[in-house]
Amino acid sequence: MTNFDYGLVLKSLWPLAQGLIFGTIPLTLISFVLGLIVALAVALARLSNNRWFELPARGFVSIIRGTPLLLQLFMVFFGLPSLGIVLDPWPSAIVAFSLNVGAYASEIIRAAIQSIGKGQWEAAKTIGLNREQTLELVILPQAARVAVPPLGNTLIALVKDTSLASVVLVTDILRKAQEIAAPTFQFFLLYSVAAVYYWVVCFFLSVAQKRLELRLDRWVAK
């Protein structure tokens, strides 16, 4: 049985932290922000009365939700070059994760918008607001409060899902752990340290999500 090298673990703390700070966290934030932009566009298309917008949006959500994230990552990184589109590891990961987040978050946003009573639309119409103004000034602010908890869960899930980026050569925390553990075969210890890093990030995101929920609740009449 291989002895645990705790000295190696101590030496690996900073390299793993670098993988987290310069790999996992930026990949998560960029993908989430872009994913939210995609999600809002898809959600509005799903709610549109125009079939030319609604049907492609429905198809996009169905395809993304019906296929594994790892397969989507492989399609972007390994599949697109056969069509003449070559992306580096980072852009490939961002595209795959953003589209994945966009599909799932679009359903969250759509449901949040639909949860707002029709009376809000009618009240906005009576004061002269058109549909776009009603969405921007009345509906979306209220829908945001409803959408925060599930979107927070989506962000936390994305932090963990970014570990898949290591398979397309993105240097994140998991790939750092693999590189350090490979010469020494101390995989259990290095993966355990990586797991702790993931847990800490997700824990603080959960705390931030809860604080945001409480802050938004203060604006709601009881």
C-alpha positions as CSV (number, residue, x, y, z in Angstrom):
1,M,0.0,0.0,0.0
2,T,1.4,3.4,-1.0
3,N,2.2,5.7,1.9
4,F,0.4,9.1,2.0
5,D,2.8,11.9,1.3
6,Y,1.3,14.8,3.3
7,G,4.3,17.0,2.4
8,L,3.3,16.7,-1.2
9,V,-0.2,17.8,-0.3
10,L,1.2,20.9,1.4
11,K,3.3,21.7,-1.6
12,S,0.3,21.3,-3.9
13,L,-2.0,23.7,-2.1
14,W,-0.8,26.8,-4.0
15,P,-0.7,25.1,-7.5
16,L,-4.2,23.8,-6.9
17,A,-5.3,27.2,-5.7
18,Q,-3.8,28.7,-9.0
19,G,-5.9,26.2,-10.9
20,L,-8.9,27.3,-9.0
21,I,-8.3,31.1,-9.3
22,F,-7.0,31.2,-12.9
23,G,-9.0,28.3,-14.3
24,T,-12.1,27.1,-12.6
25,I,-13.5,30.4,-11.3
26,P,-13.0,32.5,-14.5
27,L,-14.4,29.6,-16.6
28,T,-17.4,29.5,-14.3
29,L,-18.1,33.2,-14.3
30,I,-17.6,33.8,-18.0
31,S,-19.7,30.8,-18.9
32,F,-22.5,31.8,-16.5
33,V,-22.7,35.4,-17.6
34,L,-22.8,34.4,-21.3
35,G,-25.2,31.6,-20.5
36,L,-27.6,34.0,-18.8
37,I,-27.6,36.2,-22.0
38,V,-28.4,33.1,-24.1
39,A,-31.0,32.1,-21.5
40,L,-32.8,35.4,-21.5
41,A,-32.9,35.4,-25.4
42,V,-34.2,31.8,-25.5
43,A,-36.7,32.4,-22.8
44,L,-38.2,35.4,-24.5
45,A,-38.2,33.4,-27.8
46,R,-40.1,30.6,-26.1
47,L,-42.7,33.1,-24.9
48,S,-43.0,34.7,-28.3
49,N,-46.2,34.3,-30.4
50,N,-44.0,34.1,-33.4
51,R,-43.4,30.5,-34.4
52,W,-40.2,31.4,-36.2
53,F,-38.7,32.3,-32.8
54,E,-40.5,29.8,-30.5
55,L,-39.8,26.6,-32.4
56,P,-36.0,27.0,-32.8
57,A,-35.8,28.0,-29.1
58,R,-37.8,25.0,-28.1
59,G,-35.6,22.8,-30.3
60,F,-32.4,24.2,-28.8
61,V,-33.6,23.6,-25.2
62,S,-34.7,20.0,-26.1
63,I,-31.3,19.2,-27.7
64,I,-29.1,20.6,-25.0
65,R,-31.2,19.1,-22.1
66,G,-31.4,15.8,-23.9
67,T,-27.7,15.2,-24.4
68,P,-24.8,14.9,-21.9
69,L,-22.7,17.9,-21.1
70,L,-19.5,15.9,-21.8
71,L,-20.8,15.0,-25.3
72,Q,-21.5,18.7,-26.0
73,L,-18.0,19.6,-24.9
74,F,-16.5,16.9,-27.2
75,M,-18.7,18.1,-30.1
76,V,-17.4,21.6,-29.8
77,F,-13.7,20.7,-29.2
78,F,-13.3,17.6,-31.3
79,G,-16.3,17.8,-33.7
80,L,-16.3,21.3,-35.0
81,P,-12.7,21.0,-36.5
82,S,-14.2,18.5,-39.0
83,L,-16.4,21.4,-40.2
84,G,-13.5,23.7,-40.4
85,I,-14.1,25.5,-37.1
86,V,-11.1,25.1,-34.8
87,L,-11.4,26.4,-31.3
88,D,-8.7,26.4,-28.5
89,P,-9.5,24.6,-25.3
90,W,-10.7,27.7,-23.4
91,P,-13.1,29.0,-26.0
92,S,-14.4,25.4,-26.6
93,A,-15.2,25.0,-22.9
94,I,-16.8,28.4,-22.7
95,V,-19.0,27.8,-25.7
96,A,-20.1,24.4,-24.4
97,F,-20.8,25.5,-20.9
98,S,-22.5,28.7,-22.0
99,L,-24.9,26.9,-24.3
100,N,-25.6,24.3,-21.6
101,V,-26.3,26.9,-18.9
102,G,-28.4,28.9,-21.5
103,A,-30.7,26.0,-22.1
104,Y,-31.3,25.1,-18.4
105,A,-31.5,28.8,-17.2
106,S,-33.9,29.7,-20.0
107,E,-36.5,27.4,-18.6
108,I,-35.9,28.9,-15.1
109,I,-36.3,32.4,-16.5
110,R,-39.4,31.5,-18.6
111,A,-41.1,29.9,-15.6
112,A,-40.2,33.0,-13.5
113,I,-41.8,35.3,-16.1
114,Q,-44.9,33.2,-16.4
115,S,-45.3,33.2,-12.6
116,I,-46.0,36.9,-12.7
117,G,-49.7,37.5,-12.8
118,K,-51.5,38.8,-15.9
119,G,-52.7,41.7,-13.8
120,Q,-49.2,43.2,-13.9
121,W,-49.3,43.2,-17.7
122,E,-52.7,44.8,-17.7
123,A,-51.7,47.4,-15.1
124,A,-48.6,48.4,-17.1
125,K,-50.8,48.7,-20.3
126,T,-53.2,51.1,-18.6
127,I,-50.3,53.5,-17.8
128,G,-49.1,53.4,-21.4
129,L,-46.3,51.0,-21.3
130,N,-45.7,48.8,-24.4
131,R,-44.7,45.1,-24.2
132,E,-40.9,45.8,-24.2
133,Q,-41.2,48.5,-21.5
134,T,-43.4,46.2,-19.4
135,L,-40.9,43.4,-19.6
136,E,-38.0,45.7,-18.7
137,L,-39.6,47.8,-16.0
138,V,-42.2,45.6,-14.4
139,I,-42.0,41.9,-15.2
140,L,-38.3,41.1,-15.3
141,P,-37.5,42.8,-11.9
142,Q,-40.2,40.7,-10.3
143,A,-39.2,37.6,-12.1
144,A,-35.6,38.0,-11.0
145,R,-36.6,37.4,-7.4
146,V,-38.4,34.2,-8.3
147,A,-35.4,33.0,-10.5
148,V,-32.6,33.7,-8.0
149,P,-32.8,30.4,-6.0
150,P,-32.8,28.1,-9.1
151,L,-30.2,30.2,-10.9
152,G,-28.0,30.1,-7.8
153,N,-28.2,26.3,-7.9
154,T,-27.3,26.4,-11.6
155,L,-24.2,28.5,-10.8
156,I,-23.2,26.0,-8.1
157,A,-23.7,23.1,-10.4
158,L,-21.6,24.9,-13.1
159,V,-18.7,25.2,-10.7
160,K,-18.6,21.4,-10.4
161,D,-19.3,20.8,-14.1
162,T,-16.3,22.9,-15.2
163,S,-14.2,19.9,-14.0
164,L,-15.1,18.3,-17.3
165,A,-13.0,21.0,-19.0
166,S,-9.9,19.1,-18.0
167,V,-10.6,16.5,-20.7
168,V,-10.1,19.1,-23.4
169,L,-6.8,20.3,-21.9
170,V,-8.1,23.3,-19.9
171,T,-5.9,23.9,-16.9
172,D,-8.3,24.0,-14.1
173,I,-8.1,22.7,-10.5
174,L,-8.8,19.1,-11.4
175,R,-6.2,19.0,-14.2
176,K,-3.7,20.5,-11.8
177,A,-4.5,17.7,-9.3
178,Q,-4.0,15.1,-12.0
179,E,-0.7,16.6,-13.1
180,I,0.7,16.7,-9.6
181,A,-0.6,13.2,-8.6
182,A,0.6,11.4,-11.8
183,P,4.3,11.1,-10.9
184,T,3.6,10.0,-7.3
185,F,0.3,8.1,-7.7
186,Q,-1.0,10.1,-4.7
187,F,-4.4,10.5,-6.5
188,F,-6.6,10.1,-3.4
189,L,-4.9,12.8,-1.5
190,L,-4.7,15.3,-4.4
191,Y,-8.3,14.6,-5.4
192,S,-9.4,15.1,-1.8
193,V,-7.7,18.5,-1.7
194,A,-9.3,19.5,-5.0
195,A,-12.7,18.3,-3.5
196,V,-12.2,20.6,-0.5
197,Y,-11.5,23.6,-2.8
198,Y,-14.7,22.9,-4.8
199,W,-16.7,22.5,-1.6
200,V,-15.4,25.8,-0.2
201,V,-16.3,27.7,-3.3
202,C,-19.8,26.1,-3.4
203,F,-20.3,26.9,0.3
204,F,-19.6,30.6,-0.1
205,L,-21.8,30.7,-3.2
206,S,-24.6,29.2,-1.2
207,V,-24.1,31.8,1.5
208,A,-24.1,34.6,-1.1
209,Q,-27.2,33.1,-2.7
210,K,-29.1,33.1,0.7
211,R,-28.1,36.7,1.4
212,L,-29.3,37.8,-2.0
213,E,-32.6,36.0,-1.5
214,L,-33.1,37.7,1.9
215,R,-32.3,41.1,0.3
216,L,-34.8,40.6,-2.5
217,D,-37.5,39.4,0.0
218,R,-37.3,42.8,1.7
219,W,-38.7,44.4,-1.4
220,V,-41.8,42.2,-1.4
221,A,-44.9,43.2,0.5
222,K,-45.9,40.6,3.0
